[in-house]
Amino acid sequence: MTEMTSKAEPRYYLQQNTKNISDCYDAIVIGTGVGGLTCATYLAKAGLKVLMLEKHYVPGGYCGSFWKKGYYFDAGAHYLGSCRREGQIGRLLVDHGLEDRIQFIKVDPSDVFITRNHEIKVWQDFDRFVEELQNHFPKESHRIRQFMDYITKSNPLQLYADLRAKTFAQVLDGYFTDVELKSIFSIPLGNIAVPSTEASALTTIFLYREFILDGGYYPKGGMQALPDILMERFREYGGELLFLASAQAINVENGRAAGVRLKVYGGSEVEVRARIVVANCDPHQLANQLLCHVNAKELDGIRGLLRRRSSASAIMVHLGVKQELRGIAKYESNVWHYPGTHIDDYYAAIAHGELGLEKGFLFFSIPSLHDAELLPRGRHSIQAIIGAPFKPRNEWESQGFKERIAEEIVRRIDNFIPGLTSWIDVKLVATPPTLIKYTSNYEGAMYGWASTPDQVGNTALKNPIGIGGLFLVGHWADVPTGHSGIATVVASGRSVARTILRARKSQVNA
């Protein structure tokens, strides 16, 4: 492939005709993040008349992708987990007959954890990964096997009972004494942006089960492939999807959702009725914008959520490189590098409003090494992510602050890809305000609520959320294990759809 036209950036909104949108639906889903897509697809499969609204022109949210100046980039997610047949994403594909519409490239090892003294490869063969850890930490060998067997073989209900009030650090302290080993086990907490001393043990154990030990699935064609096939199936079920359509308000009548007022492409506003509204958005937007006109008492359930602590945001650096990196890049797997004593020092700084850049952390991936057909030979895309607190756009832009951060990140990547700095053709830098622009997530949060014990497991959010027919879905809605990525928002979407369908069945049978 030498021309980019065969993989041009899709303009989905050109395929729609707003004149065909009805004025009444069974359900409206606001937002096409994977949680919203999952919920809408199950509802449409069950025969409901469903309309999805998306303010952007592509579906997927953080699971999306984009093109810039001839280079392909993943927006946020770097691979998928829980894709085995009985996993969360695997079940989703099976339920909708989509197994043949998506191909996964298995990245193995999926990740490499690089510390001051060790280089740990995360092999997808369970025993090989355990042996890798044991070879590096022979004095902890027996306890490593015990710990890994516990997190993978225990009954989920037993894990819930054991762990819902504990931090991950408390669990690690019960098994290990080596500080560097405990730091290595805590490295994947970058996927929830919380240090082990504050991270829910329940969330972290399920992160290991569903994303680390059943991870490394890279969709052929890029991360956009997953939301794309869900969107296609949703439309095949008869669902309707409107891009460049921004929800302005959720209408409420007699304490119950009655529809949505939306602004469509071109600027006109439209009222669409529905007795079920599913919001794939954060509760701050829900309470302060979409429901700002509603009686305060009716918002008690939603406003109670706003006291929770959000997860951290991020700075992302996307690089388009005009150089063949195979044979030059030291690793083809995702790289996590931390030279300090314990990575909690870095995650704690991020969780409490610091940038933490001086602590030396680095994460980056090279998706074009996973899928050789993403870009023409000799071109590659690199995605680097570091946690970041929310700051207004002017603070990031002030005196070249954002660019200095990006330069430091590039300098660190150059240690693993020698010569990189001279091959960069495109450099894009996204700060928390950028994430807000494209996702509307409160303060650019990457993972919804922070997965801490007081916010996971024992604080279940009831759907509907205080207003009849109004449901919250995605990484701001509760699931029993807390949120740690795409697999858990799939679980949220399936759960909300099940709740809605059961209620409708009860009404029909009443």
C-alpha positions as CSV (number, residue, x, y, z in Angstrom):
1,M,0.0,0.0,0.0
2,T,1.6,3.2,-1.1
3,E,-1.4,5.6,-1.1
4,M,-3.4,6.8,1.9
5,T,-6.7,7.1,0.0
6,S,-7.6,3.5,0.6
7,K,-7.7,4.2,4.3
8,A,-9.0,7.8,4.3
9,E,-10.4,9.1,7.5
10,P,-14.2,8.3,7.5
11,R,-16.7,11.1,7.5
12,Y,-19.7,9.3,8.9
13,Y,-21.9,12.3,9.1
14,L,-22.1,12.5,5.3
15,Q,-24.0,9.2,5.3
16,Q,-26.9,10.6,7.3
17,N,-30.1,12.5,6.5
18,T,-31.5,14.4,9.4
19,K,-34.9,14.7,7.6
20,N,-35.4,10.9,8.1
21,I,-35.1,11.2,11.9
22,S,-38.4,10.5,13.6
23,D,-39.9,12.6,16.3
24,C,-40.5,9.7,18.7
25,Y,-38.4,6.7,19.8
26,D,-38.5,4.0,22.4
27,A,-35.1,5.0,23.6
28,I,-32.5,7.7,22.9
29,V,-28.8,7.1,23.8
30,I,-26.6,10.1,24.2
31,G,-23.0,9.4,23.3
32,T,-21.4,6.7,21.2
33,G,-18.6,5.7,23.6
34,V,-18.4,1.9,23.8
35,G,-20.7,1.8,26.8
36,G,-23.4,3.7,24.9
37,L,-22.9,1.6,21.7
38,T,-23.1,-1.6,23.7
39,C,-26.4,-0.6,25.4
40,A,-28.0,0.7,22.2
41,T,-27.1,-2.4,20.2
42,Y,-28.7,-4.7,22.8
43,L,-31.8,-2.5,22.9
44,A,-32.1,-2.4,19.1
45,K,-31.6,-6.2,18.9
46,A,-34.5,-6.6,21.3
47,G,-36.7,-4.7,18.8
48,L,-36.7,-1.2,20.4
49,K,-36.7,1.8,18.2
50,V,-33.5,3.5,19.2
51,L,-31.8,6.7,18.3
52,M,-28.1,7.4,19.1
53,L,-26.7,10.9,19.3
54,E,-23.0,11.8,18.9
55,K,-21.5,15.3,18.9
56,H,-18.4,14.1,17.1
57,Y,-18.4,12.6,13.5
58,V,-17.0,9.2,14.5
59,P,-18.2,6.7,17.2
60,G,-16.0,5.3,20.0
61,G,-14.9,8.0,22.3
62,Y,-11.5,7.0,23.8
63,C,-11.7,3.8,21.8
64,G,-11.7,5.8,18.5
65,S,-9.0,6.6,16.0
66,F,-8.1,9.4,13.7
67,W,-6.0,10.4,10.8
68,K,-3.7,13.5,10.6
69,K,-1.5,14.5,7.7
70,G,-1.4,11.0,6.3
71,Y,-0.8,9.2,9.7
72,Y,-3.1,6.9,11.6
73,F,-3.4,7.4,15.4
74,D,-5.4,5.7,18.2
75,A,-7.2,8.3,20.3
76,G,-6.7,6.7,23.7
77,A,-7.0,3.0,24.0
78,H,-3.8,1.0,23.0
79,Y,-5.3,-2.5,22.9
80,L,-8.2,-4.5,24.2
81,G,-8.6,-7.2,26.9
82,S,-11.3,-9.7,27.8
83,C,-11.8,-10.8,24.2
84,R,-11.8,-14.5,24.9
85,R,-15.2,-16.0,24.1
86,E,-16.5,-15.8,27.7
87,G,-14.9,-12.4,28.4
88,Q,-16.8,-9.1,28.4
89,I,-15.9,-8.1,24.8
90,G,-15.9,-11.7,23.6
91,R,-19.5,-12.2,24.8
92,L,-20.5,-8.9,23.2
93,L,-19.2,-10.1,19.8
94,V,-20.8,-13.5,20.2
95,D,-24.2,-12.0,21.2
96,H,-24.3,-10.0,18.0
97,G,-22.7,-12.4,15.7
98,L,-19.7,-10.2,15.1
99,E,-16.8,-12.6,15.6
100,D,-16.1,-12.7,11.9
101,R,-16.3,-9.0,11.4
102,I,-13.3,-8.2,13.5
103,Q,-9.8,-9.7,13.5
104,F,-7.4,-9.4,16.5
105,I,-3.7,-9.4,16.2
106,K,-2.3,-10.9,19.4
107,V,0.5,-8.8,20.7
108,D,2.8,-11.1,22.7
109,P,4.4,-10.0,24.9
110,S,1.7,-7.3,25.2
111,D,3.8,-5.1,27.5
112,V,7.2,-4.7,29.0
113,F,7.7,-3.2,32.5
114,I,11.1,-1.6,32.8
115,T,12.3,-0.6,36.2
116,R,15.7,0.3,37.7
117,N,16.9,-3.3,37.9
118,H,14.4,-5.4,35.9
119,E,12.8,-5.8,32.6
120,I,9.6,-7.8,32.9
121,K,7.7,-9.0,29.7
122,V,4.0,-9.6,30.1
123,W,3.6,-12.9,28.2
124,Q,0.0,-14.0,27.3
125,D,0.9,-17.5,28.3
126,F,0.0,-17.4,32.0
127,D,2.7,-19.8,33.2
128,R,5.4,-18.1,31.1
129,F,4.5,-14.8,32.7
130,V,4.6,-16.3,36.2
131,E,8.0,-17.9,35.4
132,E,9.2,-14.5,34.1
133,L,8.4,-12.9,37.4
134,Q,9.9,-15.8,39.4
135,N,13.2,-15.7,37.4
136,H,13.6,-12.0,38.3
137,F,12.5,-12.5,42.0
138,P,13.6,-16.0,43.0
139,K,13.2,-15.3,46.7
140,E,9.5,-14.4,46.2
141,S,8.9,-17.3,43.8
142,H,6.5,-19.3,45.9
143,R,4.4,-16.3,46.8
144,I,4.3,-15.1,43.2
145,R,2.6,-18.4,42.2
146,Q,0.2,-18.2,45.2
147,F,-0.7,-14.6,44.3
148,M,-1.2,-15.2,40.6
149,D,-3.3,-18.3,41.3
150,Y,-5.4,-16.4,43.7
151,I,-6.3,-13.6,41.3
152,T,-7.0,-15.9,38.4
153,K,-8.6,-18.9,39.9
154,S,-10.8,-17.5,42.7
155,N,-14.5,-17.3,42.3
156,P,-15.5,-13.7,41.4
157,L,-18.1,-13.5,44.2
158,Q,-15.4,-14.6,46.7
159,L,-13.1,-11.9,45.3
160,Y,-15.8,-9.4,45.8
161,A,-16.4,-10.4,49.4
162,D,-12.6,-10.5,50.1
163,L,-11.5,-7.3,48.4
164,R,-14.2,-4.6,48.1
165,A,-13.0,-2.8,51.2
166,K,-9.2,-3.3,50.6
167,T,-6.6,-1.4,48.6
168,F,-4.3,-3.1,46.2
169,A,-1.3,-2.2,48.4
170,Q,-2.9,-4.1,51.3
171,V,-3.2,-7.2,49.2
172,L,0.4,-7.0,47.9
173,D,1.7,-6.5,51.5
174,G,0.0,-9.7,52.4
175,Y,2.1,-11.6,49.9
176,F,5.4,-9.8,49.2
177,T,8.2,-8.0,50.9
178,D,10.3,-6.9,47.9
179,V,9.5,-3.2,47.2
180,E,10.4,-3.4,43.6
181,L,8.3,-6.4,43.0
182,K,5.3,-4.6,44.5
183,S,6.1,-1.7,42.3
184,I,6.1,-3.9,39.2
185,F,2.7,-5.4,40.1
186,S,1.4,-1.8,40.5
187,I,2.6,-0.6,37.1
188,P,-0.7,-1.5,35.4
189,L,-2.5,0.9,37.7
190,G,-1.8,3.5,35.1
191,N,-4.9,2.0,33.5
192,I,-6.9,3.5,36.4
193,A,-4.5,6.3,37.4
194,V,-4.5,5.6,41.1
195,P,-1.6,4.5,43.4
196,S,-1.8,1.1,45.0
197,T,-2.2,2.6,48.4
198,E,-5.5,4.1,47.2
199,A,-6.6,1.8,44.4
200,S,-9.4,-0.6,44.9
201,A,-8.0,-4.1,45.2
202,L,-11.2,-5.4,43.6
203,T,-10.8,-3.1,40.5
204,T,-7.1,-4.0,40.2
205,I,-7.6,-7.7,40.5
206,F,-10.2,-7.6,37.7
207,L,-7.9,-5.4,35.7
208,Y,-5.4,-8.2,35.9
209,R,-7.9,-10.9,35.0
210,E,-9.5,-9.1,32.1
211,F,-6.9,-6.7,30.7
212,I,-3.4,-7.9,31.6
213,L,-3.8,-11.7,31.6
214,D,-6.3,-11.7,28.8
215,G,-5.0,-8.7,27.0
216,G,-2.9,-7.8,24.0
217,Y,-5.7,-7.9,21.5
218,Y,-5.1,-5.3,18.8
219,P,-8.0,-5.0,16.3
220,K,-6.8,-5.3,12.7
221,G,-7.3,-1.9,11.2
222,G,-6.9,-0.1,14.5
223,M,-8.9,0.6,17.6
224,Q,-11.7,2.2,15.6
225,A,-12.6,-1.3,14.3
226,L,-14.6,-2.2,17.5
227,P,-16.9,0.8,17.6
228,D,-17.3,0.6,13.8
229,I,-18.7,-2.9,13.8
230,L,-21.0,-2.2,16.8
231,M,-22.3,0.9,14.9
232,E,-22.9,-1.3,11.8
233,R,-24.7,-4.0,13.7
234,F,-26.8,-1.3,15.5
235,R,-27.9,0.1,12.2
236,E,-28.6,-3.4,10.8
237,Y,-31.0,-4.0,13.8
238,G,-32.8,-0.9,12.6
239,G,-31.2,1.6,15.0
240,E,-30.6,5.2,13.9
241,L,-27.5,7.2,14.6
242,L,-27.0,10.9,14.2
243,F,-23.5,12.4,14.2
244,L,-22.6,16.0,14.8
245,A,-25.7,16.1,17.0
246,S,-25.3,17.6,20.4
247,A,-27.8,17.0,23.2
248,Q,-28.8,20.3,24.7
249,A,-31.3,19.1,27.3
250,I,-33.1,16.0,28.5
251,N,-36.8,16.7,28.7
252,V,-38.6,15.6,31.9
253,E,-42.3,15.4,32.4
254,N,-44.0,14.3,35.7
255,G,-40.7,13.1,37.1
256,R,-39.9,10.9,34.1
257,A,-37.7,11.3,31.0
258,A,-39.7,12.4,28.0
259,G,-37.1,12.9,25.3
260,V,-34.1,15.1,24.2
261,R,-33.7,18.5,22.7
262,L,-30.7,18.4,20.4
263,K,-28.7,20.7,18.1
264,V,-28.0,19.0,14.8
265,Y,-25.4,19.7,12.1
266,G,-26.1,23.1,10.7
267,G,-27.2,24.6,14.0
268,S,-31.0,23.9,14.1
269,E,-32.6,22.5,17.2
270,V,-34.9,19.5,17.2
271,E,-37.1,18.0,19.9
272,V,-37.3,14.2,19.9
273,R,-39.5,12.2,22.3
274,A,-38.6,9.0,24.1
275,R,-39.6,7.5,27.4
276,I,-36.1,6.0,27.9
277,V,-33.0,8.1,27.8
278,V,-29.5,6.6,28.3
279,A,-26.7,9.0,29.0
280,N,-23.2,7.9,28.1
281,C,-21.8,11.0,29.7
282,D,-20.5,12.2,33.1
283,P,-22.9,13.3,35.8
284,H,-21.5,16.8,35.9
285,Q,-22.6,17.4,32.4
286,L,-25.9,15.6,33.1
287,A,-26.8,17.7,36.2
288,N,-25.3,21.0,35.2
289,Q,-26.3,21.1,31.5
290,L,-28.7,18.5,30.3
291,L,-30.9,18.7,33.5
292,C,-30.2,22.2,34.7
293,H,-33.9,23.0,34.2
294,V,-35.2,20.2,36.4
295,N,-36.5,20.5,39.9
296,A,-33.6,20.3,42.3
297,K,-35.2,17.5,44.4
298,E,-35.4,15.3,41.3
299,L,-31.7,15.7,40.9
300,D,-30.7,14.5,44.4
301,G,-29.6,11.1,43.1
302,I,-27.4,12.6,40.4
303,R,-26.0,15.5,42.5
304,G,-25.0,13.0,45.2
305,L,-22.5,11.5,42.7
306,L,-20.8,14.8,42.1
307,R,-19.1,14.6,45.5
308,R,-17.1,11.6,44.2
309,R,-13.5,12.0,43.2
310,S,-12.8,11.7,39.5
311,S,-9.9,9.9,37.9
312,A,-6.9,11.8,36.6
313,S,-6.7,13.1,33.0
314,A,-3.8,12.7,30.7
315,I,-1.4,14.3,28.2
316,M,-1.1,12.4,25.0
317,V,1.7,12.9,22.4
318,H,1.0,11.4,19.0
319,L,4.0,11.1,16.6
320,G,4.0,10.4,12.9
321,V,7.4,9.0,12.0
322,K,8.9,8.9,8.5
323,Q,11.3,6.0,9.2
324,E,11.1,2.2,9.3
325,L,11.2,1.4,13.0
326,R,11.3,-2.4,12.7
327,G,14.8,-3.4,13.8
328,I,15.4,0.0,15.4
329,A,12.7,0.1,18.2
330,K,14.0,-1.9,21.1
331,Y,10.5,-3.2,21.9
332,E,7.4,-3.8,19.7
333,S,5.2,-4.3,22.8
334,N,3.8,-1.4,24.9
335,V,6.6,0.1,27.0
336,W,6.1,1.1,30.7
337,H,9.3,2.7,32.1
338,Y,9.7,3.9,35.7
339,P,13.2,4.4,37.2
340,G,12.2,5.2,40.7
341,T,11.8,3.0,43.8
342,H,8.0,2.5,43.7
343,I,5.7,3.7,41.0
344,D,3.2,4.8,43.7
345,D,5.3,7.9,44.0
346,Y,4.3,8.8,40.4
347,Y,0.6,7.7,40.5
348,A,0.1,9.5,43.8
349,A,1.5,12.7,42.4
350,I,-1.0,12.5,39.5
351,A,-3.9,11.5,41.6
352,H,-3.3,14.6,43.9
353,G,-3.0,17.2,41.2
354,E,0.7,17.2,40.2
355,L,2.1,16.5,36.8
356,G,4.7,14.1,38.1
357,L,6.9,14.4,35.0
358,E,10.1,14.8,37.0
359,K,9.6,11.3,38.4
360,G,10.7,9.8,35.0
361,F,7.6,7.8,34.1
362,L,7.0,6.9,30.4
363,F,4.3,4.9,28.6
364,F,4.3,4.5,24.8
365,S,3.0,2.2,22.1
366,I,3.6,1.8,18.4
367,P,0.3,0.5,16.9
368,S,1.8,0.4,13.3
369,L,4.2,-2.3,14.6
370,H,1.2,-4.3,15.7
371,D,-0.6,-4.0,12.4
372,A,1.7,-3.5,9.5
373,E,-1.1,-2.5,7.2
374,L,-2.1,0.6,9.2
375,L,0.5,2.8,7.4
376,P,2.7,2.5,4.3
377,R,6.0,0.8,4.8
378,G,8.5,3.2,6.3
379,R,5.9,5.2,8.3
380,H,4.8,4.6,11.8
381,S,2.7,6.2,14.5
382,I,3.6,6.4,18.2
383,Q,1.3,7.1,21.1
384,A,2.7,8.3,24.4
385,I,0.5,8.9,27.5
386,I,1.3,10.3,30.9
387,G,-1.2,11.2,33.6
388,A,-2.0,14.8,34.2
389,P,-4.2,17.0,36.5
390,F,-6.7,19.3,35.0
391,K,-5.5,22.8,34.2
392,P,-7.3,25.4,32.0
393,R,-6.1,25.6,28.4
394,N,-4.2,28.9,28.9
395,E,-2.0,27.3,31.6
396,W,-0.9,24.5,29.3
397,E,-0.3,26.9,26.5
398,S,1.5,29.5,28.6
399,Q,5.1,30.1,27.7
400,G,5.3,26.9,25.7
401,F,4.6,24.7,28.7
402,K,2.8,22.0,26.7
403,E,5.5,21.9,24.1
404,R,8.3,21.5,26.7
405,I,6.4,18.6,28.2
406,A,6.1,17.0,24.7
407,E,9.8,17.5,24.0
408,E,10.7,15.8,27.3
409,I,8.4,12.8,26.4
410,V,10.0,12.6,22.9
411,R,13.5,12.7,24.5
412,R,12.6,9.8,26.7
413,I,11.2,7.7,23.9
414,D,14.4,8.4,21.9
415,N,16.2,6.2,24.5
416,F,14.2,3.3,23.3
417,I,14.1,4.3,19.6
418,P,17.5,5.8,18.9
419,G,17.3,8.6,16.3
420,L,13.6,9.2,16.7
421,T,13.8,13.0,17.2
422,S,15.2,13.4,13.6
423,W,12.4,11.4,12.0
424,I,9.3,13.0,13.4
425,D,7.0,14.2,10.6
426,V,3.9,15.0,12.6
427,K,3.7,15.8,16.4
428,L,0.3,16.3,18.1
429,V,-0.1,17.1,21.7
430,A,-3.4,16.7,23.6
431,T,-3.9,18.1,27.1
432,P,-6.9,17.7,29.4
433,P,-8.8,20.5,27.7
434,T,-8.4,18.6,24.4
435,L,-9.9,15.5,26.0
436,I,-12.8,17.6,27.2
437,K,-13.3,19.0,23.7
438,Y,-13.8,15.6,22.2
439,T,-15.4,13.6,25.0
440,S,-17.0,16.2,27.4
441,N,-15.6,14.2,30.3
442,Y,-15.4,16.2,33.5
443,E,-11.9,17.8,33.7
444,G,-10.8,15.4,30.9
445,A,-11.0,12.3,33.2
446,M,-9.7,9.2,31.6
447,Y,-11.5,6.6,33.6
448,G,-14.7,8.1,35.1
449,W,-14.6,8.0,38.9
450,A,-11.4,7.1,40.6
451,S,-11.4,3.4,41.5
452,T,-10.9,3.6,45.3
453,P,-12.5,1.3,47.8
454,D,-14.9,3.9,49.1
455,Q,-16.2,4.4,45.5
456,V,-16.3,0.8,44.3
457,G,-18.5,-2.1,45.2
458,N,-20.4,-0.7,48.2
459,T,-21.7,2.5,46.7
460,A,-23.8,1.1,43.9
461,L,-25.6,3.6,41.8
462,K,-29.2,2.7,41.1
463,N,-30.4,2.9,37.5
464,P,-32.7,4.7,36.7
465,I,-31.0,7.6,38.6
466,G,-33.8,9.3,40.4
467,I,-35.7,10.3,37.3
468,G,-37.9,7.6,35.7
469,G,-36.6,6.2,32.4
470,L,-33.2,8.0,32.8
471,F,-30.1,5.8,32.9
472,L,-26.4,6.4,33.2
473,V,-24.0,4.1,31.3
474,G,-20.3,3.9,30.7
475,H,-17.3,4.6,33.0
476,W,-19.3,7.1,35.1
477,A,-21.9,4.4,35.9
478,D,-21.3,1.8,38.6
479,V,-20.3,-1.7,37.9
480,P,-19.5,-4.1,40.8
481,T,-15.8,-4.2,40.1
482,G,-15.2,-0.5,39.3
483,H,-13.9,0.7,36.0
484,S,-10.6,-0.2,34.4
485,G,-11.1,0.2,30.7
486,I,-13.2,-0.9,27.8
487,A,-14.2,-4.3,29.1
488,T,-15.9,-2.7,32.1
489,V,-17.8,-0.2,30.0
490,V,-19.1,-3.1,27.9
491,A,-20.3,-4.7,31.2
492,S,-22.0,-1.4,32.1
493,G,-23.7,-1.2,28.7
494,R,-25.0,-4.8,28.9
495,S,-26.2,-4.3,32.4
496,V,-28.2,-1.1,31.7
497,A,-29.7,-2.7,28.6
498,R,-30.7,-5.7,30.6
499,T,-32.3,-3.5,33.3
500,I,-34.3,-1.6,30.7
501,L,-35.5,-4.7,28.9
502,R,-36.6,-6.4,32.1
503,A,-38.6,-3.4,33.2
504,R,-40.3,-3.3,29.8
505,K,-41.1,-7.0,30.0
506,S,-42.6,-6.5,33.5
507,Q,-44.8,-3.6,32.2
508,V,-46.0,-5.8,29.3
509,N,-46.8,-8.7,31.7
510,A,-48.5,-6.5,34.3
